[in-house]
Amino acid sequence: MIVLFSCDPGHIRDDASGSFAKRERAAEEQYFRKEQQKAIDSLKGHLHDEIENHKEEIRRLQESIKRHEEKVKKLEEDKPKE
């Protein structure tokens, strides 16, 4: 039985719209879950890029340290003995 009138004007009884409302809520929840997952995936991609950039920077700095250590070693070898 569908009742089109109730005490509250413009209100359709839950019996009439219950399954439609449930379906709409489920679709809305699914939409927001997908949007949240997209945001998480985007963040993960950004973080992976940042990790790779930091690894590259570490490699570059380690090479720089090695060059400086070699220069120090060469200076010590070339130092005149007293």
DSSP file (Angstrom, degrees, kcal/mol; ACC not computed):
  #  RESIDUE AA STRUCTURE BP1 BP2  ACC     N-H-->O    O-->H-N    N-H-->O    O-->H-N    TCO  KAPPA ALPHA  PHI   PSI    X-CA   Y-CA   Z-CA
    1    1 A M              0   0    0      0, 0.0     2,-0.5     0, 0.0    14,-0.0   0.000 360.0 360.0 360.0 129.9    0.0    0.0    0.0
    2    2 A I        -     0   0    0     13,-0.1     2,-0.6    14,-0.1    10,-0.0  -0.923 360.0-161.4-109.1 125.8    1.4    3.4   -1.0
    3    3 A V        -     0   0    0     -2,-0.5    10,-1.0     1,-0.1    13,-0.2  -0.933   7.7-174.3-107.8 123.2    0.2    6.4    0.9
    4    4 A L        +     0   0    0     -2,-0.6     2,-0.4     8,-0.1     6,-0.2   0.611  67.5  55.3 -92.7 -13.4    0.8    9.7   -0.8
    5    5 A F        +     0   0    0      4,-0.1     2,-0.3     5,-0.1     7,-0.1  -0.925  58.3 158.4-121.8 145.8   -0.3   12.0    2.0
    6    6 A S        -     0   0    0     -2,-0.4     4,-0.1     2,-0.2     5,-0.1  -0.852  57.6 -84.3-146.9-175.5    1.0   12.2    5.6
    7    7 A C  S    S+     0   0    0     -2,-0.3    -2,-0.0     1,-0.1    -1,-0.0   0.799 114.3  67.6 -65.9 -28.4    1.0   14.7    8.4
    8    8 A D  S >  S-     0   0    0      3,-0.1     3,-1.9     1,-0.0    -2,-0.2  -0.846  93.0-124.8 -97.3 114.2    4.2   16.2    7.0
    9    9 A P  T 3  S+     0   0    0      0, 0.0     3,-0.1     0, 0.0    -2,-0.1  -0.295  94.4  16.9 -59.6 139.0    3.4   18.0    3.7
   10   10 A G  T 3  S+     0   0    0      1,-0.3     2,-0.5    -6,-0.2    -5,-0.1   0.465  95.6 129.1  80.3   1.4    5.6   16.8    0.8
   11   11 A H    <   -     0   0    0     -3,-1.9     2,-0.5    -5,-0.1    -1,-0.3  -0.784  45.2-156.5 -94.8 125.7    6.6   13.7    2.7
   12   12 A I        -     0   0    0     -2,-0.5    -8,-0.1    -3,-0.1     5,-0.1  -0.866  32.8-103.7 -98.8 134.1    6.3   10.4    1.0
   13   13 A R    >>  -     0   0    0    -10,-1.0     4,-1.3    -2,-0.5     3,-1.2  -0.201  24.8-119.5 -58.2 144.5    5.9    7.5    3.4
   14   14 A D  H 3> S+     0   0    0      1,-0.3     4,-1.9     2,-0.2     7,-0.2   0.786 110.7  65.7 -57.7 -29.2    9.0    5.4    3.8
   15   15 A D  H 34 S+     0   0    0      1,-0.2     4,-0.3     2,-0.2    -1,-0.3   0.896 104.2  45.3 -60.1 -38.4    7.2    2.3    2.5
   16   16 A A  H <4 S+     0   0    0     -3,-1.2    -1,-0.2     1,-0.2    -2,-0.2   0.850 127.5  25.3 -76.0 -34.1    6.9    4.0   -0.9
   17   17 A S  H  X S+     0   0    0     -4,-1.3     4,-3.2     1,-0.1     5,-0.3   0.368  90.2 104.2-113.2   5.8   10.4    5.2   -1.2
   18   18 A G  H  X S+     0   0    0     -4,-1.9     4,-2.4     1,-0.2     5,-0.2   0.915  86.0  39.8 -56.8 -52.0   12.3    2.8    1.0
   19   19 A S  H  > S+     0   0    0     -4,-0.3     4,-2.2     2,-0.2    -1,-0.2   0.883 117.8  49.5 -70.1 -36.1   13.9    0.6   -1.7
   20   20 A F  H  > S+     0   0    0      2,-0.2     4,-2.6    -4,-0.2    -2,-0.2   0.934 112.3  47.6 -65.6 -44.7   14.6    3.6   -3.9
   21   21 A A  H  X S+     0   0    0     -4,-3.2     4,-2.8     1,-0.2    -2,-0.2   0.897 111.8  50.5 -63.2 -41.0   16.2    5.5   -1.0
   22   22 A K  H  X S+     0   0    0     -4,-2.4     4,-2.5    -5,-0.3    -1,-0.2   0.920 111.3  48.3 -62.7 -43.0   18.3    2.5    0.0
   23   23 A R  H  X S+     0   0    0     -4,-2.2     4,-2.4     2,-0.2    -2,-0.2   0.907 112.1  49.1 -64.4 -41.9   19.5    2.1   -3.6
   24   24 A E  H  X S+     0   0    0     -4,-2.6     4,-2.6     2,-0.2    -2,-0.2   0.915 111.5  49.0 -63.8 -43.2   20.4    5.9   -3.8
   25   25 A R  H  X S+     0   0    0     -4,-2.8     4,-2.8     2,-0.2    -2,-0.2   0.915 111.7  49.6 -61.9 -42.4   22.3    5.7   -0.5
   26   26 A A  H  X S+     0   0    0     -4,-2.5     4,-2.4     2,-0.2    -2,-0.2   0.910 111.9  47.8 -63.5 -42.1   24.2    2.7   -1.7
   27   27 A A  H  X S+     0   0    0     -4,-2.4     4,-2.3     2,-0.2    -2,-0.2   0.907 112.9  49.0 -65.4 -40.7   25.1    4.4   -5.0
   28   28 A E  H  X S+     0   0    0     -4,-2.6     4,-2.4     2,-0.2    -2,-0.2   0.923 111.6  48.5 -65.0 -44.1   26.2    7.5   -3.1
   29   29 A E  H  X S+     0   0    0     -4,-2.8     4,-2.3     1,-0.2    -2,-0.2   0.900 111.4  50.5 -62.3 -40.6   28.3    5.5   -0.7
   30   30 A Q  H  X S+     0   0    0     -4,-2.4     4,-2.4    -5,-0.2    -1,-0.2   0.908 109.2  51.7 -63.7 -41.5   29.9    3.6   -3.6
   31   31 A Y  H  X S+     0   0    0     -4,-2.3     4,-2.5     1,-0.2    -2,-0.2   0.940 111.8  45.7 -59.7 -48.0   30.6    6.9   -5.4
   32   32 A F  H  X S+     0   0    0     -4,-2.4     4,-2.5     1,-0.2    -1,-0.2   0.852 110.7  53.1 -68.1 -33.7   32.4    8.3   -2.3
   33   33 A R  H  X S+     0   0    0     -4,-2.3     4,-2.4     2,-0.2    -1,-0.2   0.919 110.9  47.5 -63.7 -42.2   34.3    5.1   -1.7
   34   34 A K  H  X S+     0   0    0     -4,-2.4     4,-2.4     2,-0.2    -2,-0.2   0.915 112.8  48.3 -64.7 -42.6   35.6    5.3   -5.3
   35   35 A E  H  X S+     0   0    0     -4,-2.5     4,-2.2     2,-0.2    -2,-0.2   0.907 112.2  49.2 -63.7 -41.5   36.5    9.0   -5.0
   36   36 A Q  H  X S+     0   0    0     -4,-2.5     4,-2.3     1,-0.2    -2,-0.2   0.906 110.6  50.4 -64.1 -41.0   38.3    8.2   -1.7
   37   37 A Q  H  X S+     0   0    0     -4,-2.4     4,-2.8     2,-0.2    -2,-0.2   0.887 108.7  52.2 -64.9 -38.9   40.2    5.3   -3.3
   38   38 A K  H  X S+     0   0    0     -4,-2.4     4,-2.4     2,-0.2    -1,-0.2   0.919 110.4  48.5 -61.3 -42.8   41.2    7.6   -6.2
   39   39 A A  H  X S+     0   0    0     -4,-2.2     4,-2.3     2,-0.2    -2,-0.2   0.902 112.4  48.3 -64.7 -40.9   42.5   10.1   -3.7
   40   40 A I  H  X S+     0   0    0     -4,-2.3     4,-2.7     2,-0.2    -2,-0.2   0.921 111.9  49.2 -65.0 -44.4   44.4    7.4   -1.9
   41   41 A D  H  X S+     0   0    0     -4,-2.8     4,-2.3     2,-0.2    -2,-0.2   0.898 111.2  49.9 -62.5 -40.1   45.9    6.1   -5.1
   42   42 A S  H  X S+     0   0    0     -4,-2.4     4,-2.3     2,-0.2    -1,-0.2   0.921 111.4  48.4 -63.7 -43.9   46.9    9.5   -6.1
   43   43 A L  H  X S+     0   0    0     -4,-2.3     4,-2.7     2,-0.2    -2,-0.2   0.909 110.3  51.5 -62.8 -42.7   48.6   10.1   -2.8
   44   44 A K  H  X S+     0   0    0     -4,-2.7     4,-2.5     2,-0.2    -1,-0.2   0.912 109.9  49.8 -61.3 -42.2   50.4    6.8   -3.0
   45   45 A G  H  X S+     0   0    0     -4,-2.3     4,-2.2     2,-0.2    -1,-0.2   0.920 111.3  48.8 -61.8 -43.6   51.7    7.7   -6.4
   46   46 A H  H  X S+     0   0    0     -4,-2.3     4,-2.3     1,-0.2    -2,-0.2   0.916 111.4  49.5 -62.5 -42.9   52.9   11.0   -5.2
   47   47 A L  H  X S+     0   0    0     -4,-2.7     4,-2.5     2,-0.2    -2,-0.2   0.884 108.8  52.3 -65.8 -38.1   54.7    9.4   -2.2
   48   48 A H  H  X S+     0   0    0     -4,-2.5     4,-2.3     2,-0.2    -1,-0.2   0.906 109.7  50.0 -63.2 -40.2   56.4    6.8   -4.5
   49   49 A D  H  X S+     0   0    0     -4,-2.2     4,-2.4     2,-0.2    -2,-0.2   0.924 110.5  49.7 -61.9 -43.7   57.6    9.7   -6.6
   50   50 A E  H  X S+     0   0    0     -4,-2.3     4,-2.5     2,-0.2    -2,-0.2   0.901 109.2  52.0 -61.7 -41.6   58.9   11.5   -3.5
   51   51 A I  H  X S+     0   0    0     -4,-2.5     4,-2.5     1,-0.2    -1,-0.2   0.932 110.3  48.1 -60.4 -46.2   60.7    8.3   -2.4
   52   52 A E  H  X S+     0   0    0     -4,-2.3     4,-2.3     1,-0.2    -2,-0.2   0.897 110.8  51.3 -63.1 -40.2   62.4    7.9   -5.7
   53   53 A N  H  X S+     0   0    0     -4,-2.4     4,-2.2     1,-0.2    -1,-0.2   0.911 111.0  48.0 -62.9 -41.4   63.5   11.5   -5.7
   54   54 A H  H  X S+     0   0    0     -4,-2.5     4,-2.6     2,-0.2    -2,-0.2   0.893 110.0  51.9 -66.8 -39.5   65.0   11.1   -2.2
   55   55 A K  H  X S+     0   0    0     -4,-2.5     4,-2.4     2,-0.2    -2,-0.2   0.915 110.6  48.8 -61.6 -42.2   66.8    7.9   -3.2
   56   56 A E  H  X S+     0   0    0     -4,-2.3     4,-2.5     2,-0.2    -2,-0.2   0.903 111.0  50.1 -64.2 -41.0   68.3    9.7   -6.2
   57   57 A E  H  X S+     0   0    0     -4,-2.2     4,-2.6     2,-0.2    -2,-0.2   0.905 109.8  50.9 -64.3 -40.8   69.3   12.6   -4.0
   58   58 A I  H  X S+     0   0    0     -4,-2.6     4,-2.6     2,-0.2    -2,-0.2   0.929 110.5  49.5 -60.4 -45.9   70.9   10.2   -1.5
   59   59 A R  H  X S+     0   0    0     -4,-2.4     4,-2.1     1,-0.2    -2,-0.2   0.925 111.9  48.2 -60.3 -44.9   72.8    8.5   -4.4
   60   60 A R  H  X S+     0   0    0     -4,-2.5     4,-1.9     1,-0.2    -1,-0.2   0.909 113.0  47.5 -63.0 -42.7   74.0   11.9   -5.6
   61   61 A L  H  X S+     0   0    0     -4,-2.6     4,-2.5     2,-0.2    -1,-0.2   0.870 109.2  53.7 -67.9 -36.5   75.1   13.0   -2.1
   62   62 A Q  H  X S+     0   0    0     -4,-2.6     4,-2.4     2,-0.2    -1,-0.2   0.895 108.7  49.8 -64.4 -39.0   77.0    9.7   -1.6
   63   63 A E  H  X S+     0   0    0     -4,-2.1     4,-2.3     2,-0.2    -2,-0.2   0.899 110.5  50.7 -64.5 -39.5   78.9   10.2   -4.8
   64   64 A S  H  X S+     0   0    0     -4,-1.9     4,-2.3     2,-0.2    -2,-0.2   0.908 109.7  49.7 -64.3 -42.6   79.7   13.8   -3.7
   65   65 A I  H  X S+     0   0    0     -4,-2.5     4,-2.7     2,-0.2    -2,-0.2   0.925 109.9  51.6 -60.6 -44.6   81.0   12.4   -0.3
   66   66 A K  H  X S+     0   0    0     -4,-2.4     4,-2.2     1,-0.2    -2,-0.2   0.917 109.3  49.5 -60.6 -44.1   83.1    9.9   -2.1
   67   67 A R  H  X S+     0   0    0     -4,-2.3     4,-2.0     1,-0.2    -1,-0.2   0.916 112.1  48.3 -61.1 -43.0   84.7   12.5   -4.3
   68   68 A H  H  X S+     0   0    0     -4,-2.3     4,-2.4     2,-0.2    -2,-0.2   0.898 110.0  51.5 -65.6 -39.8   85.5   14.7   -1.3
   69   69 A E  H  X S+     0   0    0     -4,-2.7     4,-2.5     1,-0.2    -1,-0.2   0.897 109.3  51.1 -63.4 -38.8   87.0   11.8    0.6
   70   70 A E  H  X S+     0   0    0     -4,-2.2     4,-2.5     2,-0.2    -1,-0.2   0.890 109.3  50.4 -65.4 -38.5   89.2   11.0   -2.4
   71   71 A K  H  X S+     0   0    0     -4,-2.0     4,-2.4     2,-0.2    -2,-0.2   0.911 110.9  48.6 -64.2 -42.5   90.3   14.7   -2.5
   72   72 A V  H  X S+     0   0    0     -4,-2.4     4,-2.2     2,-0.2    -2,-0.2   0.926 112.1  49.4 -62.7 -44.2   91.2   14.5    1.2
   73   73 A K  H  X S+     0   0    0     -4,-2.5     4,-2.1     1,-0.2    -2,-0.2   0.917 111.2  49.0 -61.9 -43.8   93.1   11.3    0.7
   74   74 A K  H  X S+     0   0    0     -4,-2.5     4,-2.2     1,-0.2    -1,-0.2   0.902 110.4  51.2 -63.3 -41.2   95.0   12.7   -2.3
   75   75 A L  H  X S+     0   0    0     -4,-2.4     4,-0.7     1,-0.2    -1,-0.2   0.884 110.2  49.6 -63.2 -38.5   95.9   15.9   -0.2
   76   76 A E  H  < S+     0   0    0     -4,-2.2     3,-0.4     1,-0.2    -1,-0.2   0.883 111.5  48.7 -68.8 -36.8   97.2   13.7    2.6
   77   77 A E  H  < S+     0   0    0     -4,-2.1    -2,-0.2     1,-0.2    -1,-0.2   0.872 113.6  46.4 -69.1 -36.7   99.3   11.7    0.2
   78   78 A D  H  < S+     0   0    0     -4,-2.2    -1,-0.2    -5,-0.2    -2,-0.2   0.536  84.8 117.1 -83.0  -7.0  100.7   14.8   -1.4
   79   79 A K  S  < S-     0   0    0     -4,-0.7     2,-0.1    -3,-0.4    -3,-0.0  -0.413  74.3-112.4 -65.3 131.0  101.5   16.4    1.9
   80   80 A P        -     0   0    0      0, 0.0     2,-0.3     0, 0.0    -1,-0.1  -0.378  29.3-123.3 -66.0 141.1  105.2   17.0    2.4
   81   81 A K              0   0    0      1,-0.1    -3,-0.0    -2,-0.1     0, 0.0  -0.641 360.0 360.0 -86.3 141.1  106.8   14.9    5.1
   82   82 A E              0   0    0     -2,-0.3    -1,-0.1     0, 0.0     0, 0.0   0.438 360.0 360.0 -95.3 360.0  108.6   16.7    7.8
